[in-house]
Amino acid sequence: MEISFNSIIPVLRIFDVVKADEFYQGFLGFAVDWDHRFDPSAPLYRQISRGNLILHLSEHHGDGTPGAYVRVMMDGVEAFQRELNSKGYSYMKPGLEAMPWGMIETGVIDPFGNCIRFCQRVEQQSTS
């Protein structure tokens, strides 16, 4: 059988479900796919998604480290950045950066210190 890697699902540490909901659902536009708790008082483990992007959010000690840095390759980064800024989220107004290595990027930092960079490759202009 051929070896094939299909996707990466980052696990991001969270500490407050209400703040996570406001940020990931309200601001970034993710949907909750499922929640898991071992019992009603146990920490939350959750899958969220937007399109093909899947993230796991966890309140469990040891699942992920606060301050993680994730790069997401995408198309439509300029429209996404405009969408985010149109929401009037009080804690963040992401900019748009043209990087010298042929990317356009925008980024956010969640309430728990995790950084997500949304990146799109751009065509290089020939100088001939």
Backbone as a ProteinNet text record, in pm:
[ID]
protein_1_A
[PRIMARY]
MEISFNSIIPVLRIFDVVKADEFYQGFLGFAVDWDHRFDPSAPLYRQISRGNLILHLSEHHGDGTPGAYVRVMMDGVEAFQRELNSKGYSYMKPGLEAMPWGMIETGVIDPFGNCIRFCQRVEQQSTS
[TERTIARY]
84.5	0	88.1	48.9	120.9	93.4	196.7	180.5	126.2	22.9	-39.8	-79.7	-35.5	-75.8	-191.5	-300.1	-421.7	-447	-425.6	-451.5	-384	-377.8	-325.4	-437.7	-458.2	-559.1	-488.5	-459.8	-396	-489	-431.8	-504.5	-460.1	-554.1	-524	-583.3	-503.1	-545.7	-634	-747.1	-837.5	-862.3	-907.9	-933	-1073.4	-1149.3	-1281.1	-1367.1	-1469.7	-1552.5	-1628	-1676.9	-1750.6	-1660.7	-1537	-1442.9	-1405.2	-1387.8	-1356.3	-1470.5	-1595	-1711.2	-1718	-1697.2	-1700.9	-1596	-1476.7	-1367.3	-1380.3	-1389.4	-1385.3	-1515.7	-1628.6	-1756	-1796.9	-1801.1	-1848.9	-1757.5	-1627.3	-1533.3	-1482.2	-1431.5	-1371.9	-1472.6	-1593.5	-1696.7	-1691.2	-1629.9	-1626.1	-1758.6	-1787.3	-1902.8	-1851	-1929.5	-1895.1	-1942.6	-1849.7	-1883.1	-1925.5	-1852.9	-1888	-1812.6	-1868.6	-1808.1	-1792.8	-1691	-1675	-1629.5	-1694.4	-1653.7	-1667.6	-1574	-1582.9	-1698.2	-1731.3	-1849.1	-1882.5	-1999.4	-2042.2	-1944.6	-1862.1	-1768.3	-1627.7	-1609.4	-1477.7	-1447.4	-1319.7	-1283.2	-1341.4	-1361.1	-1416.2	-1307.3	-1342	-1261.8	-1358.1	-1325	-1421	-1354.7	-1432.4	-1389.3	-1471.6	-1400.9	-1465.5	-1414.3	-1493.8	-1449.4	-1507.9	-1438.1	-1488.1	-1435.4	-1526.9	-1484.2	-1402.7	-1286.1	-1198.8	-1104	-1106.1	-1016.8	-1080.9	-1011.2	-1057.8	-957.5	-1007.7	-925.9	-988.1	-904.4	-952.4	-917.5	-1013.3	-994.6	-1005.9	-914.3	-914.1	-888.7	-970.3	-947	-858.7	-823.4	-744.9	-601.4	-554.1	-413.8	-326	-227.5	-137.9	-176.5	-297.3	-338	-301.2	-198	-151.9	-87.4	-19.2	49.2	-0.6	-43.1	-84.7	28.6	-7.7	92.8	136.4	59.2	91.6	84.8	152.8	156.3	119.7	11.4	-37.7	-45.6	4.2	-8.2	-111.2	-208.7	-315.5	-302.5	-279.4	-276.1	-419.6	-452.3	-589.1	-591.2	-706.9	-734.9	-836.2	-832.7	-928.6	-889.3	-759.2	-716.5	-756.9	-756.7	-795.6	-943.7	-1028.9	-1172	-1195	-1119.1	-1131.4	-1092.7	-984.7	-940	-1045.9	-1105.2	-1213.7	-1333.9	-1368.3	-1480.5	-1457.4	-1337.2	-1306.4	-1319.4	-1262.8	-1267.4	-1407.6	-1493.5	-1631.3	-1714.9	-1668.1	-1745	-1733.7	-1637.2	-1623.9	-1583.9	-1507.7	-1460.6	-1369.7	-1402.2	-1334.2	-1186.1	-1145.7	-1011.4	-911.3	-953.7	-860.6	-907.9	-815.2	-837.3	-720.3	-727.7	-612.4	-583	-454	-408.1	-379.7	-326.6	-290.7	-146.9	-62.9	78	119.6	193.9	256.9	397.2	425.7	555	652.4	781.4	878.5	897.7	844.9	859.6	737.6	656.2	546.7	417.2	388.3	264.8	194.6	62.7	-17.7	-72.9	-61.1	-98.2	-177.8	-264	-328.6	-321	-335.6	-323.4	-409.3	-437.3	-514.4	-446.8	-473.9	-429.9	-554.8	-578.6	-700.1	-685.9	-793	-787.1	-692.3	-635.1	-549	-404.4	-374	-237.4	-196.4	-289.1	-256.8	-265.1	-163.8	-157.1	-191.9	-282.1	-317	-288.8	-201.8	-170.4	-240.9	-317.1	-387.9	-308.7	-263.5	-164.6	-210.7	-179.5	-210.8	-88	-52.4	55.7	8.5	99.1	67.6	167.9	123	210.4	320.6	441.3	553.9	552.6	572.4	583	720.9	726.1	857.4	916.2	1047.3	1115.3	1174.2	1138.9	1195.5	1114
-118.8	0	123.9	221.7	347.8	431.8	499.3	589.7	722.4	773.1	898.7	976.9	1101.2	1189.8	1275.1	1281.3	1346.2	1485.4	1506.4	1638.1	1651.2	1772.6	1804	1871	1830	1894.1	1944.3	2074.7	2129.5	2121.5	2097.8	2101.1	2228.4	2319.5	2446.6	2447.2	2489.7	2493.3	2614.9	2592.8	2701.5	2691.3	2802.3	2805.5	2850.6	2897.9	2954.2	2930.5	2848	2810.6	2932	3020	3137.5	3226.9	3251.2	3332.1	3261.7	3130.1	3052.8	3062.6	3051.7	3062.5	3200	3305	3440.9	3458.5	3404.4	3422.5	3331.3	3200.8	3105.7	3100.3	3109.4	3107.3	3247.7	3340.2	3474.4	3552.7	3552	3632.7	3558.6	3436.5	3364.8	3287.4	3265.7	3201.4	3049.8	2986	2840.1	2786.2	2661.4	2589.3	2479.8	2447.6	2337.1	2207.7	2113.5	1982.5	1885.4	1886.1	1800.2	1844.4	1809	1831.1	1697.1	1686.4	1566.1	1606.8	1548	1556.9	1417.5	1376.9	1245.2	1238.7	1353.4	1367.6	1516.7	1555.2	1695.8	1797.5	1755.8	1850.6	1839.7	1755.3	1735.4	1846.5	1867.1	1966.6	1932	2035.3	2020.7	1985.9	1897.4	1872.4	1888.9	1977.3	2016.4	2019.4	1979.4	1999.1	2110.7	2206	2312.8	2308.5	2365.1	2367.7	2487.5	2524	2621.8	2575.4	2532.7	2472.8	2347.7	2338.5	2222.8	2236.5	2350.5	2372.2	2317.1	2225.4	2164.5	2198.6	2242.4	2265.9	2191.4	2147.2	2092.4	2191.6	2216.7	2304.7	2219.4	2239.1	2153.7	2233.1	2202	2255.3	2161.3	2046.1	1947.9	1994.5	1986.9	2016.6	1921.2	1973	1889.9	1876.1	1916	1914.5	2049.5	2051	2175.5	2264.6	2364.5	2459.7	2598.8	2676.1	2813.5	2885.1	2963.1	3034	2957.4	2857.9	2783.1	2876.8	2839.4	2916.8	2823	2854.1	2768.1	2850.9	2795.6	2858.9	2781.7	2853.1	2792.5	2842.9	2752.2	2788.6	2793.6	2898.7	2917.7	2998.7	3007.2	3099.7	3199.9	3322.2	3424.3	3496.7	3506	3566.9	3714.1	3786.7	3928.4	3942.8	3860.7	3864	3822.6	3724.4	3679.5	3792.4	3861.8	3972.7	4082.9	4114	4215.3	4167.9	4039	3983.6	3999.2	3963.2	3973.9	4117.2	4211.2	4350.6	4409.1	4356	4406.6	4368	4272	4225.2	4317.6	4409.4	4502.9	4436.7	4329.3	4260	4355.2	4379.4	4482	4454.2	4328.8	4293.4	4272.9	4283.8	4255.5	4315.2	4377.3	4431.2	4383.9	4260.1	4206.6	4282.7	4302.9	4366.9	4262.7	4309.4	4223.9	4257.4	4154.6	4177	4101	4170.3	4104.9	4066.8	3937.9	3889.3	3875.2	3898.1	3892.6	3752.3	3649.9	3513	3467.6	3563.8	3531.9	3491.1	3548.9	3519.7	3650.3	3643	3747.1	3682.3	3750.8	3691.9	3788.3	3729.5	3801	3708.7	3763.4	3677.5	3724.3	3629.5	3657.4	3589	3641.2	3578.1	3556.2	3430.8	3401.1	3448.5	3444.6	3492.9	3413.6	3304.2	3216.7	3222.8	3316.9	3338	3255.9	3180.1	3101.3	3191.2	3182.7	3264.4	3178.9	3229.1	3162.2	3260.1	3220.8	3300	3237.7	3316.3	3272	3323	3230.3	3261.4	3216.2	3299.2	3264.7	3290.9	3193.6	3214.1	3310.8	3398.3	3489.4	3468.4	3495.4	3482.3	3587.2	3546.4	3639.4	3707.6	3836.9	3911.9	3888.5	3856.5	3839.3	3976.8	3986.2	4115.7	4126.1	4036.4	4043.7	4129.2
0	0	0	-80	-88.2	35.7	84.2	198.4	147.2	214.5	173.4	297.7	305.5	414.4	365	440.5	392.4	448.2	575.4	632.5	767.9	814.5	946.9	1023.8	1148	1232.4	1358.2	1363.7	1483.5	1604.4	1720.1	1847.4	1919.2	1941.7	2007.6	2147.5	2242.8	2382.9	2405.4	2473.4	2512.9	2662.8	2721.9	2865.9	2901.2	2803.2	2829.7	2706	2718.1	2603.6	2548.3	2633.7	2587.4	2501.6	2547.3	2468.9	2339.5	2346	2224.7	2124.7	2171.4	2082.5	2016.5	2095.3	2041.7	1932.1	1954.7	1860.3	1738.4	1762.9	1651.8	1571.6	1639.5	1567.2	1523.9	1619.3	1589.6	1497.2	1525	1447.6	1323.7	1339.9	1227.3	1142.8	1192.9	1113	1108	1206.9	1213.9	1266.6	1235	1289.5	1382.2	1483.1	1573.2	1508	1488.8	1432.2	1540.7	1652.6	1764.8	1889.7	2004.6	2136	2206	2289.9	2371	2511.3	2609.7	2749.8	2807.3	2890.5	2954.5	3053.3	3113	3198.6	3200.8	3253.9	3245.8	3306.1	3401.3	3462.5	3403.3	3304.9	3243.8	3143.3	3112.5	3012.1	2874.2	2795.5	2660.9	2560.7	2467.2	2347.4	2230.8	2135.3	2032.1	1895.1	1794	1656.1	1594.6	1529.5	1455.2	1311.3	1221	1082.1	1009.6	905.9	809.1	674.6	587.6	461.5	489.9	427.4	446.6	565.3	632.8	746.6	873.4	938.2	1063.1	1172.8	1287.2	1406.7	1522.8	1614.6	1740.8	1850.3	1937.9	2052.8	2178	2271.9	2390.4	2517.6	2619.8	2754.3	2836.7	2782	2856.5	2876.3	3000.9	3030.9	2950.8	2881.6	2803.4	2657.4	2620.3	2478.6	2418.1	2342.4	2282.8	2387.1	2341.3	2427.7	2394.1	2492.4	2461.8	2388.1	2288.7	2210.4	2086.9	2044.1	1922	1801.8	1695.2	1570.9	1457.5	1385.9	1277.8	1150.7	1040.1	908.8	828.3	771.7	693.4	549.8	457	315.2	264.4	189.5	143.8	15.2	-45.8	-154.3	-100.9	-151.9	-109.2	17.8	46.7	172.4	181.9	70.8	75.9	112.7	52.6	85.7	231.1	279	417.9	513.8	483.8	568.9	572.2	456.9	453	534.7	521.8	598.4	748.5	794.1	937	985.4	910.7	954.2	948.2	863.7	854.5	975.9	1053.8	1169.8	1290.2	1290.1	1401.3	1531.5	1524.1	1645.3	1723.6	1848.4	1928.4	1953.5	1951.4	1996.6	1885	1759.1	1651.6	1520.2	1450.3	1316.3	1229.4	1177.3	1104.5	975.7	951.7	828.9	722.4	612.2	499.9	464.2	449.8	420.7	295.9	208	93.1	137.8	138.8	186.3	69.2	93.6	-16.1	-74.7	-11.6	-62	-141.6	-187.1	-277.6	-209.4	-94.5	-21.7	14.4	23.3	87.2	212.6	326.4	454.6	540.7	623	731.5	852.4	969.6	1087.6	1202	1290.6	1411.6	1530	1648	1772.4	1855	1893	1969.9	2114	2193.2	2331.6	2421.4	2370.1	2450.4	2403.7	2314.1	2267.7	2147	2088	1969.5	1846.3	1758.4	1637.7	1516.7	1433.6	1308.3	1195.4	1103.3	984.5	865.4	792.9	673.4	553	467.7	364.9	226.9	127.4	-11.2	-96.5	-179.7	-275.5	-384	-427.9	-537.4	-649.5	-770.9	-887.3	-880.7	-909.1	-915.7	-1052.1	-1054.3	-1179.8	-1239.7	-1367.5	-1431.3	-1458.8	-1452.5	-1470.6	-1611.5	-1702.6	-1838	-1931.6
[MASK]
++++++++++++++++++++++++++++++++++++++++++++++++++++++++++++++++++++++++++++++++++++++++++++++++++++++++++++++++++++++++++++++++

